[in-house]
Amino acid sequence: MDSKPPDPASCESFESFPLTRPEYISAMVHFYRGEMHRSQVWRTRLDTTTNWAVVTTAGLISFAFSSPDNNAITLMLGNILITNFLIIEARRYRYFCVYRARVRMIEENFYLPLIRRNLLSPRGDWRERIAEDLDAPKFKTTRLEAILFRLRRNYVWLYWVILATWVGKLFIHPTPASGIAEAYSRVGMGIVPPWVILGLVGLFYAATTLPLFSAMARRAAADEMHGFERDLKHWNV
């Protein structure tokens, strides 16, 4: 005897079953672990890009000083590679911020009330915010803010290391320079006069350094940490 398919109208939907408290807490715990894992994956990718930039900088410096015949301009051309890494890292940082924002939203509004045994969340609409973000994820920082943040944290120091190395190379190779005038004469490359190279270098470093003093750069560099805790006795283990 063939079994008769169930009547859809008589079947209870998923939404008709009440969500119990243990089920809700269990679902939130697993959701938090998943979002934490994704944020950690993107955080690791940030470190990988930074390592690429550091290794590239070290390789450029080693190449520049490996032979007096190597032109110092190769160091400045290496800034193009460093800038590519900066753009890649800024993109990864934007994705990292998406998942970090969810993790912090859960920590502040779900775990914090549980720990305090006060089930009043600081932000009442946090569930709706996370649900909307799951439905239509959006970046939490602009591309320019991400670039300025990673530039301030890591890449501006790499740029200035390359600049210091470039100046040192001009004074040392192919022979020690007798003065600033001789070092300046070595700035040029082929038919390109020294003042053109020096002007381009000045423009590049002004474009990568001056924006760090802007209000947008300070806002992009804002951190969640609130200073340094002076009283550490109750944290000793």
Contacts in CASP RR format, 6 or more apart in sequence:
PFRMAT RR
TARGET T0000
AUTHOR 0000-0000-0000
METHOD contacts of the structure
MODEL  1
MDSKPPDPASCESFESFPLTRPEYISAMVHFYRGEMHRSQVWRTRLDTTT
NWAVVTTAGLISFAFSSPDNNAITLMLGNILITNFLIIEARRYRYFCVYR
ARVRMIEENFYLPLIRRNLLSPRGDWRERIAEDLDAPKFKTTRLEAILFR
LRRNYVWLYWVILATWVGKLFIHPTPASGIAEAYSRVGMGIVPPWVILGL
VGLFYAATTLPLFSAMARRAAADEMHGFERDLKHWNV
28 106 0 8 1.000
28 110 0 8 1.000
31 106 0 8 1.000
32 103 0 8 1.000
32 106 0 8 1.000
32 107 0 8 1.000
32 110 0 8 1.000
32 111 0 8 1.000
35 99 0 8 1.000
35 102 0 8 1.000
35 103 0 8 1.000
35 106 0 8 1.000
36 103 0 8 1.000
38 99 0 8 1.000
39 96 0 8 1.000
39 99 0 8 1.000
39 100 0 8 1.000
39 102 0 8 1.000
39 103 0 8 1.000
42 92 0 8 1.000
42 93 0 8 1.000
42 95 0 8 1.000
42 96 0 8 1.000
42 99 0 8 1.000
43 96 0 8 1.000
45 92 0 8 1.000
45 96 0 8 1.000
46 89 0 8 1.000
46 92 0 8 1.000
46 93 0 8 1.000
46 96 0 8 1.000
46 150 0 8 1.000
49 85 0 8 1.000
49 88 0 8 1.000
49 89 0 8 1.000
49 92 0 8 1.000
50 85 0 8 1.000
50 89 0 8 1.000
50 154 0 8 1.000
52 85 0 8 1.000
53 82 0 8 1.000
53 85 0 8 1.000
53 86 0 8 1.000
53 89 0 8 1.000
53 154 0 8 1.000
53 155 0 8 1.000
53 158 0 8 1.000
54 158 0 8 1.000
56 78 0 8 1.000
56 81 0 8 1.000
56 82 0 8 1.000
56 85 0 8 1.000
57 82 0 8 1.000
57 158 0 8 1.000
57 161 0 8 1.000
57 162 0 8 1.000
60 74 0 8 1.000
60 75 0 8 1.000
60 78 0 8 1.000
60 162 0 8 1.000
60 165 0 8 1.000
61 75 0 8 1.000
61 161 0 8 1.000
61 162 0 8 1.000
61 165 0 8 1.000
63 70 0 8 1.000
63 74 0 8 1.000
64 70 0 8 1.000
64 72 0 8 1.000
64 74 0 8 1.000
64 75 0 8 1.000
64 165 0 8 1.000
64 166 0 8 1.000
64 169 0 8 1.000
65 165 0 8 1.000
65 169 0 8 1.000
65 172 0 8 1.000
65 173 0 8 1.000
68 173 0 8 1.000
68 174 0 8 1.000
68 175 0 8 1.000
69 173 0 8 1.000
69 174 0 8 1.000
70 173 0 8 1.000
71 189 0 8 1.000
72 166 0 8 1.000
72 169 0 8 1.000
72 170 0 8 1.000
72 173 0 8 1.000
72 186 0 8 1.000
72 187 0 8 1.000
73 188 0 8 1.000
73 189 0 8 1.000
73 197 0 8 1.000
75 162 0 8 1.000
75 165 0 8 1.000
75 166 0 8 1.000
75 169 0 8 1.000
76 162 0 8 1.000
76 166 0 8 1.000
76 197 0 8 1.000
76 200 0 8 1.000
76 201 0 8 1.000
76 204 0 8 1.000
78 162 0 8 1.000
79 159 0 8 1.000
79 162 0 8 1.000
79 204 0 8 1.000
82 155 0 8 1.000
82 158 0 8 1.000
82 159 0 8 1.000
82 162 0 8 1.000
85 155 0 8 1.000
86 147 0 8 1.000
86 150 0 8 1.000
86 151 0 8 1.000
86 155 0 8 1.000
87 147 0 8 1.000
89 150 0 8 1.000
89 154 0 8 1.000
89 155 0 8 1.000
90 143 0 8 1.000
90 146 0 8 1.000
90 147 0 8 1.000
90 149 0 8 1.000
90 150 0 8 1.000
91 143 0 8 1.000
91 146 0 8 1.000
93 141 0 8 1.000
93 146 0 8 1.000
93 149 0 8 1.000
93 150 0 8 1.000
94 139 0 8 1.000
94 140 0 8 1.000
94 141 0 8 1.000
94 143 0 8 1.000
94 146 0 8 1.000
95 139 0 8 1.000
97 139 0 8 1.000
97 140 0 8 1.000
97 141 0 8 1.000
97 146 0 8 1.000
98 133 0 8 1.000
98 137 0 8 1.000
98 138 0 8 1.000
98 139 0 8 1.000
98 140 0 8 1.000
101 133 0 8 1.000
101 140 0 8 1.000
102 130 0 8 1.000
102 133 0 8 1.000
104 224 0 8 1.000
105 123 0 8 1.000
105 126 0 8 1.000
105 129 0 8 1.000
105 130 0 8 1.000
106 126 0 8 1.000
106 130 0 8 1.000
108 121 0 8 1.000
108 122 0 8 1.000
108 123 0 8 1.000
108 126 0 8 1.000
109 121 0 8 1.000
109 122 0 8 1.000
109 123 0 8 1.000
109 124 0 8 1.000
109 126 0 8 1.000
110 121 0 8 1.000
110 126 0 8 1.000
112 121 0 8 1.000
112 122 0 8 1.000
113 119 0 8 1.000
113 120 0 8 1.000
113 121 0 8 1.000
123 129 0 8 1.000
141 149 0 8 1.000
141 220 0 8 1.000
144 216 0 8 1.000
145 216 0 8 1.000
145 219 0 8 1.000
145 220 0 8 1.000
146 220 0 8 1.000
148 211 0 8 1.000
148 212 0 8 1.000
148 214 0 8 1.000
148 216 0 8 1.000
148 217 0 8 1.000
148 220 0 8 1.000
148 221 0 8 1.000
149 217 0 8 1.000
149 220 0 8 1.000
149 221 0 8 1.000
151 208 0 8 1.000
151 211 0 8 1.000
151 212 0 8 1.000
152 212 0 8 1.000
152 217 0 8 1.000
152 220 0 8 1.000
152 221 0 8 1.000
153 221 0 8 1.000
155 208 0 8 1.000
156 208 0 8 1.000
156 209 0 8 1.000
156 212 0 8 1.000
159 205 0 8 1.000
159 208 0 8 1.000
159 209 0 8 1.000
160 205 0 8 1.000
163 201 0 8 1.000
163 205 0 8 1.000
166 201 0 8 1.000
167 183 0 8 1.000
170 177 0 8 1.000
170 183 0 8 1.000
170 184 0 8 1.000
170 186 0 8 1.000
170 187 0 8 1.000
171 177 0 8 1.000
171 179 0 8 1.000
171 183 0 8 1.000
177 183 0 8 1.000
177 186 0 8 1.000
184 194 0 8 1.000
184 198 0 8 1.000
185 194 0 8 1.000
186 194 0 8 1.000
187 194 0 8 1.000
187 197 0 8 1.000
187 198 0 8 1.000
188 194 0 8 1.000
188 196 0 8 1.000
188 197 0 8 1.000
189 197 0 8 1.000
211 217 0 8 1.000
229 235 0 8 1.000
END
